[in-house]
């Protein structure tokens, strides 16, 4: 497993149902990093892991959700979902 994939798994676990961790991760640039990884993910399985981490990061966090939409992340997520199905 590539280190980036392991890091994505860890990020998802750390931020799941933990608003303070979600805020800290977002402030540390995790959102941008996940979107970059998603954009370049060449394997559907890795894209699914990244999508899970993104979902965990934004779950219950309207401000983070708005940021995803503002930076074009929603379009990227939808495009990747079409590939992962």
C-alpha positions in Angstrom: 0.0 0.0 0.0 1.5 3.4 -1.0 2.2 5.8 1.9 -0.3 8.3 0.5 -3.1 5.6 0.6 -2.2 4.7 4.2 -2.2 8.4 5.1 -5.7 8.8 3.6 -6.9 5.8 5.6 -5.5 7.4 8.8 -7.0 10.8 8.0 -10.4 9.2 7.5 -10.1 7.4 10.8 -8.9 10.4 12.7 -11.6 12.8 11.5 -14.6 10.4 11.6 -17.3 11.9 13.9 -14.8 14.3 15.4 -15.5 18.0 14.5 -12.4 19.3 16.2 -10.2 16.9 14.2 -12.1 17.8 11.0 -11.4 21.5 11.6 -7.8 20.9 12.4 -7.3 18.7 9.4 -8.9 21.3 7.1 -6.9 24.1 8.6 -3.7 22.0 7.9 -4.5 21.7 4.2 -6.0 18.2 4.2 -8.9 19.2 2.0 -6.6 20.5 -0.7 -4.3 17.5 -0.4 -7.2 15.1 -0.8 -8.6 16.9 -3.8 -5.2 16.8 -5.5 -4.8 13.1 -4.7 -8.3 12.5 -6.1 -7.5 14.4 -9.2 -4.5 12.3 -9.9 -5.6 8.9 -8.6 -5.1 6.4 -11.3 -6.7 3.4 -9.7 -10.4 3.2 -8.8 -9.7 1.6 -5.4 -7.5 4.4 -4.4 -10.0 7.0 -5.6 -12.7 5.2 -3.4 -10.4 5.5 -0.4 -9.9 9.2 -1.1 -13.6 9.8 -1.6 -14.3 8.1 1.8 -11.8 10.4 3.5 -13.3 13.4 1.9 -16.8 12.3 3.0 -15.5 11.9 6.5 -13.8 15.3 6.5 -17.0 17.1 5.4 -19.6 15.1 7.3 -21.7 17.5 9.4 -19.4 20.4 8.5 -21.3 23.0 6.3 -18.4 25.4 6.1 -16.0 22.7 4.9 -18.7 21.5 2.4 -19.0 25.0 1.1 -15.3 25.2 0.6 -15.3 22.0 -1.4 -18.0 23.5 -3.7 -16.2 26.8 -3.9 -12.9 25.2 -5.1 -14.6 23.0 -7.7 -14.3 19.9 -5.6 -17.9 18.8 -6.0 -17.4 18.5 -9.8 -14.3 16.5 -9.2 -16.0 14.2 -6.8 -18.9 13.6 -9.2 -16.5 12.9 -12.1 -14.6 10.4 -10.0 -17.8 8.7 -8.8 -18.6 8.0 -12.4 -15.3 6.2 -12.9 -15.5 4.3 -9.6 -18.9 2.8 -10.2 
